[in-house]
Each structure stands twice: as C-alpha cells, then as structure tokens.
Amino acid sequence: MSCGTFEDLTGLGNFGQTAFASGYINNPNAFGGDYPNTVDNFIQSVDQFASAKAASSYYGQAYARYAKCKDFTESVPEDPNPGGGSSETTVQSFSKTSVGKYQAFQVGQINDDSESTGIDINLNTLVAVAGTDVFYIMSIAFTNDPISTAVMHELISRVLKLR
C-alpha cells in the first residue's frame, strides 16, 4: 500500500478493526483574522480491535509506516487542470512519546499541493494505543504545532469510561 493511500485510509476502519468512530471539525474561519495561526480541520478517531495484541500490532505497523513515509508524492486526479495535480508530503518531525501510561507517537508533516502555491499545510498527528483501541488526533493547520498529549489523554479517558 502506498504512503498516500495509507494516510488517506487512516482512522476510517480499513485495517481489520472490529469498530471505529471518528469526529471531524472544520473551521469556517481558517483564513480569518488569526490566519496563519489557525487550524483548518481537526479529526479524532478511535479504532477498536478484537484484542489488545491486535491493537498493539496495528499500532506498531502504523508507526513503521509513518517512519517509512518521510517524503512522498501522490497524484490528485480530481484536480481540474489537464493531467491533474500532485501533492507532496514531507515529515518535519517524528518521535515516540507517551500519553499518561500509554505508548504514543507524534508526526509533524508539511504538505505542498501543486495548486496551492505559497500556502503551507501542516499535518500534525498523535497516535496512541490503549488496550484494544488505537486513537488518532490529527490537525490540518498552517503552523507545525504538535497535538497536545493532554487532549489525547482526555479522549482516551472518555472512551475508556464508556466500557
């Protein structure tokens, strides 16, 4: 699976999960008065697996995939220009971390779309594994600010209370 396909499918229940849930928030004022210090989109998701071993295995595979995909280009066939366009993604930062007692990793990427010259899009992703669940929080922003581990901890705590 290509790097672009993997990232496009992340958090959408395409990797053997028994269940998944996600939430998406779009900022209608992303280019407003605080631009470029704004977040354009914010996504959170939880992927549930049949066992902690399956969740841990997927988490490890996701870590390896993000580590491998340091710089990749994908075509954008829906681009209206003849021949379509392209989107290049480059890793700016990649590190292991923790969210409380849970393993996690943080990825900061920059995306350059062939049709959006002069606008840097930063993709910031925090991934954590807790028992049978793998959690993602992703922001699409104009600055390369890491996702807060406190925000992820809150998401994990809320989901675990539902069990």
TORPA-4810 file (N, C-alpha, C, O; in nm, 3 decimals):
<nodes>
NODE_1_0.085_-0.117_0.000_0.000_0.000_0.000_0.090_0.124_0.000_0.187_0.131_0.075_M
NODE_2_0.056_0.219_-0.084_0.136_0.341_-0.092_0.121_0.424_0.035_0.026_0.407_0.111_S
NODE_3_0.216_0.514_0.056_0.211_0.603_0.172_0.086_0.689_0.170_0.019_0.705_0.272_C
NODE_4_0.053_0.745_0.055_-0.064_0.830_0.043_-0.193_0.754_0.070_-0.283_0.805_0.137_G
NODE_5_-0.203_0.633_0.016_-0.323_0.552_0.040_-0.337_0.519_0.187_-0.447_0.528_0.242_T
NODE_6_-0.226_0.481_0.253_-0.231_0.451_0.396_-0.283_0.572_0.474_-0.375_0.558_0.555_F
NODE_7_-0.226_0.688_0.449_-0.268_0.806_0.525_-0.411_0.848_0.492_-0.481_0.898_0.579_E
NODE_8_-0.454_0.827_0.369_-0.592_0.860_0.333_-0.692_0.769_0.402_-0.805_0.810_0.428_D
NODE_9_-0.652_0.645_0.432_-0.743_0.548_0.492_-0.734_0.542_0.645_-0.819_0.481_0.709_L
NODE_10_-0.633_0.604_0.703_-0.614_0.601_0.848_-0.736_0.659_0.919_-0.787_0.765_0.882_T
NODE_11_-0.781_0.588_1.021_-0.894_0.635_1.102_-1.029_0.613_1.038_-1.130_0.668_1.084_G
NODE_12_-1.033_0.531_0.932_-1.161_0.508_0.864_-1.204_0.361_0.867_-1.293_0.322_0.791_L
NODE_13_-1.144_0.280_0.953_-1.189_0.143_0.970_-1.148_0.048_0.859_-1.222_-0.045_0.828_G
NODE_14_-1.033_0.069_0.799_-0.990_-0.013_0.686_-0.879_-0.113_0.718_-0.818_-0.167_0.625_N
NODE_15_-0.850_-0.138_0.845_-0.735_-0.220_0.878_-0.767_-0.334_0.975_-0.686_-0.366_1.061_F
NODE_16_-0.883_-0.394_0.962_-0.920_-0.509_1.044_-0.981_-0.474_1.178_-0.992_-0.560_1.265_G
NODE_17_-1.021_-0.352_1.198_-1.085_-0.311_1.322_-1.221_-0.381_1.336_-1.284_-0.417_1.237_Q
NODE_18_-1.263_-0.400_1.460_-1.398_-0.452_1.484_-1.498_-0.338_1.490_-1.618_-0.359_1.472_T
NODE_19_-1.450_-0.217_1.515_-1.534_-0.098_1.518_-1.443_0.025_1.510_-1.324_0.019_1.542_A
NODE_20_-1.501_0.135_1.468_-1.427_0.261_1.471_-1.528_0.376_1.479_-1.644_0.363_1.441_F
NODE_21_-1.479_0.486_1.531_-1.560_0.607_1.538_-1.468_0.724_1.511_-1.351_0.723_1.549_A
NODE_22_-1.521_0.826_1.446_-1.439_0.944_1.423_-1.527_1.068_1.425_-1.647_1.063_1.401_S
NODE_23_-1.463_1.179_1.453_-1.529_1.308_1.452_-1.443_1.406_1.375_-1.320_1.400_1.381_G
NODE_24_-1.507_1.495_1.303_-1.439_1.589_1.216_-1.493_1.729_1.243_-1.615_1.750_1.247_Y
NODE_25_-1.403_1.823_1.260_-1.442_1.962_1.281_-1.374_2.047_1.174_-1.252_2.038_1.156_I
NODE_26_-1.450_2.127_1.106_-1.398_2.217_1.004_-1.408_2.360_1.057_-1.513_2.401_1.107_N
NODE_27_-1.302_2.435_1.045_-1.301_2.574_1.088_-1.344_2.663_0.971_-1.267_2.679_0.876_N
NODE_28_-1.463_2.719_0.974_-1.509_2.803_0.862_-1.431_2.935_0.852_-1.440_3.003_0.750_P
NODE_29_-1.356_2.970_0.956_-1.280_3.095_0.956_-1.129_3.070_0.955_-1.053_3.151_1.008_N
NODE_30_-1.086_2.960_0.895_-0.944_2.925_0.894_-0.858_3.035_0.832_-0.743_3.054_0.873_A
NODE_31_-0.912_3.107_0.735_-0.836_3.213_0.670_-0.878_3.350_0.724_-0.856_3.452_0.658_F
NODE_32_-0.938_3.352_0.843_-0.985_3.475_0.905_-0.873_3.555_0.969_-0.757_3.543_0.931_G
NODE_33_-0.909_3.636_1.067_-0.819_3.731_1.130_-0.695_3.673_1.196_-0.594_3.742_1.204_G
NODE_34_-0.700_3.549_1.245_-0.585_3.490_1.312_-0.495_3.410_1.218_-0.392_3.357_1.260_D
NODE_35_-0.533_3.401_1.090_-0.451_3.327_0.994_-0.312_3.388_0.990_-0.303_3.511_0.986_Y
NODE_36_-0.204_3.313_0.992_-0.193_3.169_0.973_-0.190_3.088_1.103_-0.160_2.969_1.100_P
NODE_37_-0.220_3.150_1.214_-0.216_3.078_1.342_-0.349_3.010_1.371_-0.404_3.022_1.480_N
NODE_38_-0.400_2.938_1.274_-0.529_2.873_1.287_-0.520_2.726_1.245_-0.428_2.684_1.174_T
NODE_39_-0.618_2.651_1.289_-0.636_2.512_1.246_-0.749_2.512_1.145_-0.855_2.571_1.169_V
NODE_40_-0.728_2.446_1.033_-0.829_2.437_0.929_-0.928_2.324_0.958_-1.049_2.342_0.952_D
NODE_41_-0.874_2.207_0.989_-0.955_2.090_1.020_-0.896_2.015_1.139_-0.775_2.020_1.163_N
NODE_42_-0.981_1.948_1.212_-0.939_1.872_1.328_-1.016_1.740_1.325_-1.139_1.739_1.312_F
NODE_43_-0.945_1.629_1.336_-1.006_1.497_1.327_-0.961_1.415_1.447_-0.843_1.414_1.482_I
NODE_44_-1.055_1.346_1.509_-1.018_1.250_1.613_-1.088_1.119_1.581_-1.201_1.118_1.532_Q
NODE_45_-1.020_1.009_1.610_-1.081_0.880_1.583_-1.030_0.776_1.681_-0.923_0.791_1.740_S
NODE_46_-1.109_0.671_1.695_-1.068_0.556_1.776_-1.101_0.432_1.695_-1.212_0.415_1.646_V
NODE_47_-1.002_0.345_1.682_-1.017_0.217_1.614_-1.015_0.109_1.720_-0.920_0.100_1.798_D
NODE_48_-1.117_0.026_1.723_-1.126_-0.082_1.821_-1.091_-0.213_1.752_-1.136_-0.241_1.641_Q
NODE_49_-1.009_-0.292_1.818_-0.966_-0.422_1.766_-1.018_-0.532_1.858_-1.060_-0.506_1.970_F
NODE_50_-1.013_-0.655_1.809_-1.067_-0.769_1.884_-0.987_-0.799_2.010_-1.039_-0.858_2.105_A
NODE_51_-0.859_-0.759_2.012_-0.774_-0.787_2.128_-0.669_-0.677_2.143_-0.644_-0.601_2.050_S
NODE_52_-0.610_-0.672_2.261_-0.501_-0.577_2.284_-0.381_-0.611_2.195_-0.311_-0.521_2.149_A
NODE_53_-0.359_-0.739_2.170_-0.250_-0.781_2.082_-0.272_-0.729_1.940_-0.178_-0.681_1.877_K
NODE_54_-0.395_-0.739_1.889_-0.426_-0.689_1.755_-0.409_-0.537_1.748_-0.355_-0.485_1.651_A
NODE_55_-0.454_-0.467_1.851_-0.439_-0.321_1.855_-0.291_-0.283_1.858_-0.249_-0.192_1.786_A
NODE_56_-0.214_-0.351_1.941_-0.071_-0.323_1.952_0.001_-0.353_1.820_0.092_-0.280_1.781_S
NODE_57_-0.040_-0.460_1.753_0.019_-0.495_1.624_-0.010_-0.386_1.521_0.080_-0.344_1.448_S
NODE_58_-0.133_-0.341_1.515_-0.168_-0.235_1.421_-0.092_-0.106_1.454_-0.039_-0.039_1.365_Y
NODE_59_-0.086_-0.072_1.582_-0.013_0.048_1.625_0.133_0.040_1.577_0.187_0.137_1.524_Y
NODE_60_0.196_-0.077_1.596_0.334_-0.096_1.552_0.349_-0.081_1.402_0.446_-0.024_1.353_G
NODE_61_0.252_-0.134_1.327_0.255_-0.122_1.181_0.234_0.022_1.137_0.296_0.068_1.042_Q
NODE_62_0.146_0.094_1.206_0.124_0.236_1.175_0.251_0.315_1.202_0.289_0.401_1.121_A
NODE_63_0.317_0.288_1.314_0.443_0.356_1.347_0.546_0.331_1.236_0.612_0.424_1.189_Y
NODE_64_0.559_0.204_1.194_0.656_0.169_1.090_0.622_0.239_0.958_0.712_0.283_0.886_A
NODE_65_0.494_0.247_0.926_0.453_0.309_0.800_0.483_0.459_0.803_0.538_0.513_0.706_R
NODE_66_0.450_0.527_0.911_0.482_0.670_0.921_0.633_0.692_0.917_0.680_0.788_0.856_Y
NODE_67_0.710_0.602_0.982_0.856_0.615_0.981_0.913_0.599_0.841_1.009_0.666_0.804_A
NODE_68_0.853_0.510_0.762_0.900_0.485_0.626_0.861_0.597_0.530_0.937_0.629_0.439_K
NODE_69_0.748_0.656_0.550_0.693_0.754_0.457_0.739_0.895_0.491_0.658_0.980_0.531_C
NODE_70_0.867_0.921_0.475_0.923_1.051_0.513_0.900_1.158_0.407_0.891_1.277_0.439_K
NODE_71_0.891_1.118_0.281_0.869_1.212_0.172_0.804_1.135_0.058_0.863_1.043_0.003_D
NODE_72_0.682_1.174_0.023_0.613_1.106_-0.086_0.523_1.203_-0.161_0.477_1.303_-0.107_F
NODE_73_0.500_1.169_-0.286_0.414_1.249_-0.372_0.302_1.160_-0.422_0.324_1.045_-0.460_T
NODE_74_0.182_1.214_-0.422_0.070_1.141_-0.477_-0.003_1.229_-0.577_-0.004_1.352_-0.566_E
NODE_75_-0.063_1.164_-0.675_-0.137_1.240_-0.774_-0.273_1.280_-0.718_-0.328_1.214_-0.630_S
NODE_76_-0.325_1.388_-0.771_-0.456_1.438_-0.733_-0.539_1.442_-0.862_-0.550_1.546_-0.927_V
NODE_77_-0.597_1.325_-0.898_-0.667_1.317_-1.027_-0.789_1.408_-1.038_-0.829_1.445_-1.148_P
NODE_78_-0.850_1.445_-0.924_-0.968_1.532_-0.930_-0.933_1.678_-0.954_-1.022_1.762_-0.966_E
NODE_79_-0.803_1.709_-0.960_-0.760_1.845_-0.991_-0.814_1.882_-1.130_-0.801_1.803_-1.223_D
NODE_80_-0.875_2.000_-1.145_-0.938_2.036_-1.273_-0.840_2.065_-1.387_-0.882_2.072_-1.502_P
NODE_81_-0.712_2.082_-1.358_-0.616_2.110_-1.464_-0.590_1.985_-1.547_-0.597_1.874_-1.495_N
NODE_82_-0.561_2.000_-1.672_-0.531_1.884_-1.757_-0.419_1.800_-1.696_-0.314_1.854_-1.660_P
NODE_83_-0.441_1.670_-1.684_-0.341_1.581_-1.625_-0.348_1.576_-1.474_-0.273_1.500_-1.412_G
NODE_84_-0.435_1.655_-1.411_-0.446_1.656_-1.266_-0.334_1.732_-1.200_-0.261_1.807_-1.265_G
NODE_85_-0.320_1.713_-1.071_-0.217_1.782_-0.995_-0.142_1.683_-0.909_-0.156_1.562_-0.926_G
NODE_86_-0.063_1.734_-0.816_0.010_1.647_-0.725_0.016_1.710_-0.587_-0.003_1.830_-0.569_S
NODE_87_0.043_1.625_-0.491_0.053_1.666_-0.352_0.176_1.598_-0.292_0.186_1.476_-0.292_S
NODE_88_0.271_1.678_-0.243_0.393_1.624_-0.182_0.385_1.641_-0.031_0.356_1.750_0.018_E
NODE_89_0.413_1.533_0.042_0.411_1.535_0.187_0.552_1.501_0.238_0.613_1.404_0.193_T
NODE_90_0.602_1.583_0.331_0.736_1.565_0.387_0.728_1.568_0.539_0.664_1.657_0.596_T
NODE_91_0.792_1.473_0.604_0.796_1.468_0.750_0.889_1.577_0.803_1.004_1.588_0.759_V
NODE_92_0.839_1.658_0.896_0.919_1.761_0.962_0.967_1.715_1.099_1.075_1.752_1.145_Q
NODE_93_0.883_1.632_1.165_0.920_1.579_1.297_0.852_1.445_1.316_0.743_1.421_1.265_S
NODE_94_0.918_1.357_1.391_0.865_1.223_1.416_0.927_1.174_1.546_1.050_1.166_1.557_F
NODE_95_0.844_1.142_1.644_0.901_1.099_1.772_0.806_1.011_1.850_0.684_1.024_1.840_S
NODE_96_0.865_0.922_1.930_0.787_0.844_2.025_0.758_0.934_2.145_0.838_1.022_2.179_K
NODE_97_0.645_0.911_2.208_0.609_0.985_2.328_0.518_0.895_2.411_0.507_0.776_2.384_T
NODE_98_0.456_0.951_2.508_0.356_0.876_2.585_0.241_0.969_2.620_0.256_1.091_2.628_S
NODE_99_0.128_0.907_2.641_0.009_0.978_2.686_-0.029_0.910_2.817_-0.095_0.806_2.817_V
NODE_100_0.013_0.970_2.928_-0.001_0.901_3.056_0.078_0.771_3.050_0.198_0.773_3.022_G
NODE_101_0.012_0.660_3.077_0.080_0.530_3.075_0.076_0.462_2.938_0.120_0.348_2.925_K
NODE_102_0.024_0.529_2.836_0.004_0.469_2.705_0.112_0.509_2.606_0.157_0.624_2.604_Y
NODE_103_0.154_0.412_2.524_0.250_0.438_2.417_0.188_0.530_2.313_0.068_0.522_2.285_Q
NODE_104_0.271_0.616_2.258_0.221_0.707_2.154_0.336_0.752_2.065_0.453_0.738_2.100_A
NODE_105_0.300_0.805_1.951_0.398_0.873_1.867_0.333_0.994_1.802_0.212_1.000_1.782_F
NODE_106_0.419_1.090_1.770_0.375_1.218_1.716_0.444_1.239_1.581_0.564_1.217_1.568_Q
NODE_107_0.368_1.280_1.481_0.421_1.307_1.348_0.382_1.448_1.306_0.266_1.487_1.318_V
NODE_108_0.478_1.524_1.259_0.452_1.655_1.201_0.495_1.653_1.055_0.611_1.625_1.025_G
NODE_109_0.403_1.682_0.966_0.432_1.678_0.823_0.393_1.812_0.760_0.310_1.886_0.813_Q
NODE_110_0.456_1.840_0.648_0.417_1.956_0.570_0.372_1.906_0.433_0.432_1.816_0.376_I
NODE_111_0.265_1.967_0.383_0.209_1.923_0.256_0.210_2.039_0.158_0.170_2.151_0.191_N
NODE_112_0.257_2.010_0.039_0.262_2.111_-0.067_0.177_2.061_-0.183_0.213_1.964_-0.250_D
NODE_113_0.066_2.125_-0.205_-0.025_2.092_-0.313_0.015_2.174_-0.434_0.036_2.295_-0.422_D
NODE_114_0.026_2.111_-0.550_0.072_2.182_-0.671_-0.016_2.300_-0.708_0.027_2.390_-0.779_S
NODE_115_-0.141_2.301_-0.659_-0.233_2.410_-0.694_-0.242_2.518_-0.586_-0.312_2.618_-0.606_E
NODE_116_-0.174_2.500_-0.474_-0.184_2.596_-0.363_-0.048_2.657_-0.334_0.002_2.646_-0.222_S
NODE_117_0.012_2.720_-0.430_0.144_2.778_-0.412_0.139_2.887_-0.304_0.047_2.968_-0.300_T
NODE_118_0.240_2.884_-0.219_0.252_2.984_-0.114_0.177_2.953_0.015_0.189_3.027_0.112_G
NODE_119_0.101_2.844_0.017_0.029_2.806_0.139_0.084_2.673_0.188_0.068_2.571_0.121_I
NODE_120_0.148_2.674_0.303_0.197_2.551_0.363_0.088_2.491_0.450_0.032_2.559_0.536_D
NODE_121_0.059_2.366_0.428_-0.039_2.294_0.508_0.039_2.198_0.598_0.116_2.116_0.549_I
NODE_122_0.019_2.208_0.727_0.085_2.120_0.823_-0.013_2.015_0.871_-0.124_2.045_0.913_N
NODE_123_0.031_1.891_0.864_-0.047_1.777_0.911_0.018_1.730_1.040_0.130_1.679_1.039_L
NODE_124_-0.050_1.747_1.151_0.002_1.709_1.281_-0.081_1.593_1.333_-0.203_1.603_1.341_N
NODE_125_-0.015_1.483_1.369_-0.085_1.361_1.407_-0.025_1.305_1.535_0.097_1.296_1.550_T
NODE_126_-0.114_1.266_1.628_-0.074_1.197_1.750_-0.150_1.065_1.751_-0.272_1.063_1.735_L
NODE_127_-0.078_0.954_1.769_-0.137_0.821_1.770_-0.101_0.755_1.902_0.014_0.760_1.945_V
NODE_128_-0.199_0.692_1.967_-0.175_0.623_2.094_-0.249_0.490_2.094_-0.351_0.475_2.027_A
NODE_129_-0.197_0.395_2.170_-0.262_0.265_2.185_-0.295_0.246_2.332_-0.212_0.269_2.420_V
NODE_130_-0.419_0.203_2.357_-0.466_0.178_2.494_-0.555_0.054_2.491_-0.669_0.060_2.446_A
NODE_131_-0.503_-0.057_2.539_-0.581_-0.181_2.540_-0.615_-0.225_2.399_-0.526_-0.245_2.317_G
NODE_132_-0.745_-0.239_2.370_-0.789_-0.284_2.238_-0.812_-0.169_2.140_-0.862_-0.191_2.030_T
NODE_133_-0.775_-0.048_2.179_-0.804_0.070_2.096_-0.677_0.142_2.051_-0.578_0.149_2.123_D
NODE_134_-0.684_0.195_1.929_-0.581_0.284_1.877_-0.649_0.418_1.850_-0.750_0.424_1.780_V
NODE_135_-0.593_0.524_1.906_-0.651_0.658_1.899_-0.568_0.746_1.807_-0.445_0.738_1.806_F
NODE_136_-0.635_0.830_1.731_-0.570_0.928_1.644_-0.631_1.065_1.673_-0.752_1.079_1.690_Y
NODE_137_-0.545_1.165_1.677_-0.589_1.303_1.670_-0.502_1.368_1.564_-0.379_1.361_1.569_I
NODE_138_-0.567_1.430_1.466_-0.496_1.492_1.355_-0.546_1.635_1.337_-0.666_1.662_1.347_M
NODE_139_-0.455_1.725_1.310_-0.496_1.860_1.274_-0.434_1.896_1.140_-0.321_1.858_1.109_S
NODE_140_-0.510_1.969_1.064_-0.461_2.025_0.939_-0.457_2.175_0.965_-0.561_2.240_0.980_I
NODE_141_-0.335_2.228_0.971_-0.318_2.365_1.019_-0.215_2.438_0.932_-0.159_2.382_0.838_A
NODE_142_-0.193_2.562_0.965_-0.098_2.643_0.891_0.032_2.664_0.970_0.124_2.729_0.922_F
NODE_143_0.038_2.608_1.090_0.160_2.607_1.171_0.187_2.463_1.213_0.095_2.382_1.221_T
NODE_144_0.312_2.432_1.240_0.352_2.296_1.276_0.354_2.280_1.427_0.460_2.267_1.488_N
NODE_145_0.235_2.282_1.488_0.223_2.267_1.632_0.181_2.125_1.666_0.081_2.076_1.613_D
NODE_146_0.256_2.058_1.753_0.220_1.921_1.789_0.084_1.916_1.859_0.040_2.013_1.921_P
NODE_147_0.021_1.801_1.849_-0.106_1.777_1.918_-0.075_1.762_2.067_0.022_1.696_2.104_I
NODE_148_-0.155_1.820_2.149_-0.138_1.813_2.294_-0.164_1.671_2.346_-0.268_1.612_2.316_S
NODE_149_-0.070_1.618_2.422_-0.093_1.487_2.483_-0.206_1.494_2.586_-0.271_1.393_2.612_T
NODE_150_-0.229_1.610_2.645_-0.340_1.626_2.741_-0.474_1.609_2.671_-0.567_1.551_2.728_A
NODE_151_-0.485_1.660_2.548_-0.608_1.644_2.470_-0.629_1.496_2.438_-0.741_1.445_2.449_V
NODE_152_-0.521_1.427_2.400_-0.532_1.283_2.371_-0.570_1.207_2.498_-0.651_1.115_2.492_M
NODE_153_-0.511_1.243_2.610_-0.542_1.175_2.736_-0.691_1.189_2.768_-0.754_1.094_2.816_H
NODE_154_-0.745_1.305_2.743_-0.888_1.328_2.767_-0.973_1.239_2.676_-1.072_1.182_2.722_E
NODE_155_-0.936_1.226_2.550_-1.008_1.140_2.457_-1.003_0.995_2.504_-1.106_0.927_2.508_L
NODE_156_-0.886_0.948_2.540_-0.870_0.809_2.587_-0.956_0.787_2.712_-1.028_0.688_2.722_I
NODE_157_-0.948_0.879_2.807_-1.024_0.866_2.932_-1.174_0.859_2.905_-1.244_0.777_2.965_S
NODE_158_-1.223_0.942_2.817_-1.368_0.942_2.786_-1.411_0.811_2.722_-1.516_0.757_2.757_R
NODE_159_-1.332_0.760_2.631_-1.369_0.634_2.564_-1.362_0.518_2.663_-1.451_0.433_2.665_V
NODE_160_-1.258_0.514_2.745_-1.247_0.403_2.841_-1.358_0.405_2.946_-1.397_0.299_2.996_L
NODE_161_-1.410_0.521_2.979_-1.523_0.530_3.073_-1.651_0.471_3.014_-1.741_0.432_3.088_K
NODE_162_-1.659_0.465_2.883_-1.778_0.410_2.818_-1.783_0.258_2.822_-1.885_0.199_2.788_L
NODE_163_-1.677_0.197_2.862_-1.671_0.049_2.860_-1.727_-0.010_2.985_-1.730_-0.132_3.000_R
</nodes>
